[in-house]
Amino acid sequence: MAPYISIVILVIASLLPASVQAQDAGARVLEHIRAALSEADVERLVEHCGERIDLTVLGTSELLSRAQARYVVQSFFAGYPPVRVDLIESSESGGHRFASGEYWNETVSRPLALYVRLGRTESGWQLRELRIERPSTR
């Protein structure tokens, strides 16, 4: 009986519009990125990067290659090891998926602001922009 249930699930999933399936894939990539940030796992994070990423860390913004981004993020994790990472809001528009959240570590009294932008490609979702910034003073 269990094989029939699997077949039914596969049939139902294949009937879902491609946009719903793509949204689910984008949500999964965002979760992988959140997990990589919360575990300070540089390799897991950069596996979602395209050839170039717009990276902003504490006010310094650069368009970097994947290899360059690896070193910048590794240095950031060394100075600001994560305690908790939350993605609070996300949306999708025009082939991009956006998320914002908070990056908590022991050295700050308030969480750092976190912004993520994914871009949809033929092969799936790629990390196009990552910003980790001090919270605004408002």
Buried (B, 14 or more C-beta within 10 A) or exposed (E): EEEEEEEEEEEEEEEEEEEEEBBEBBBEBBEBBBEBBBEBBBEBBBEBBBEBBBBBBEEEEEEBEBEBBBEBBBEBBEEBEBEEBBBEEBEBEEEBBBBBBBBBBEEEEEBBBBBBBBBBEEEEBBBBBBBBBEEEEE
